[in-house]
Every structure is written in structure tokens, then in C-alpha cells.
């Protein structure tokens, strides 16, 4: 066999990429494409719940007053980036500080 034929045979003998390898390669490519926006600041908010009240009720609030929110214990909280809902999650305690773990990513349809 000639060297040229051996080279062509060797090209076909390499193992095909797995889906995980393809996905990792795609993720690296996407990350490189987005690198120019990595330093843009984003305001992230985790909303535990909301309450509605009149101004006169608000003015009567004192230290220790409990405000009932529209969420139940254990219910997922909303996570916003720049006032846009992006995920839902759960409150966690890490080294005496509150944090949020994302349990669901919200994908919005472009219209």
C-alpha cells in the first residue's frame, strides 16, 4: 500500500465523537462567542414573595412585625436577571448566609 492510502485508512480508523464530546465542544464554542459580554453587570434578584398593603398599613409597621407573603413554605422562589424571570429555586443556608439554588431554568420563546 502507498503512504497516501494508509493515511486515508487511518483517518477512518479514529473513533467517532460521543454526544457528550460534541456537546462539550459546542459549549466551549458558545462560551468563546459570548466572551465579549462576560463583563457586563447584571442585577440578580431572588423574590421570596410579595405582599400588598395600603400606605396606612405600611406606616404602622414596627420592628418585629410579620408581613404575610403570597408564597407557602417550601414553594419555589423566583429568580430574576435585570427584572426578567430566568429561573426558580430554593433558599439554602451556606456558612450562616442565605443563598439560592436553582431548581428550574425558565426558557422564554422569542416572538
N, C-alpha and C positions, 0 to 999 in steps of 0.2 A: 504494500500500500504506500501511496505517496504521503508526504508530510501534510499536504493540503487535505487529503481525505481523512487522515487521523484527526486533524484539528476539527473538522466538521463533525466527526463522530463524537469527539469529546464534548462538544457544545451540547449535544443532545443527551449526554450521559449525566449532566448535572441534575440534581434533584429539584423538582418543581417547588416553588414557594408555597407555604401554607397560608391559609386565610389570615392567621394571626400575624405572620410576617408581612403580608400585603397591607393589613390594617395598620401595623406599626409604621411601615414606610409611608403610608398616606398621612398618618398623624404627624410625622416629622415634617413632611412637605407642607402640610397646612400650618403647622406651628411656624415654620420658616416664612411662609407667606404673610402671617399675621405679626411678625416680629416688629414691624413699624408702629403698631398700635399698642404694644405691651406697656408703655409708659403713660398712657392716657389714664387719668384718675377716674374712678367710678365710685359713686356713693352707693353702698350696700346697706339695706335696712332689713331687719327681721321684725315682722309685725306679730306681736303676741296676741293681739286682739284689739277691738275698738269699743268705745262706749259713746253714747250720745247723751248730752245733758244740756240744760238751759244755763245761761250765764249766771243766773242767781244761784243755781246749784253748784256751779264751778267756784263761785266766790265763797261758798260755805265750807269748802274742803279744808281740812286741817291735817297736820302731821298724824299719820296713823289711819286716816280714812281709807276704807277699802272701796275701790271702784270695780263694779262687776263688768267684765268684758264679755264680748259676744262669742267667746270660744269656750269649749269644755276642756277639762284636764285631759291630757293625752292627745288632744286633737292637733293635727299638723299646723305649724305656723307658716305664714307666707314670707318668702324672701324676695326682695326687690333689688334690682340694679338700676339706678337712675330712674326711679319711680315706675319701673316696668317689672311685672311679675315674672321671675325666671325659675323659681323652684319652690318646693315646700320642704319642710324639715322638722326636726325635733330639737328642743332645748337640751343641752348637755352641760355638765359641770366639769371643768378642767382646772385643776390647781386653784380652787376657790374662785374661779372666774366663769361667767356664763359664756357658752358658745352655742353654735348651731350646727347640726349635722344634716346634710341634705339627704332626703329620702326619695325625692322625685324631682326630675328636671322638667320644666314646662317648656314644650316646644310650640311656638306660635306659627300659624300659617301665614305666609306672605300673601297679601291680597292685592 
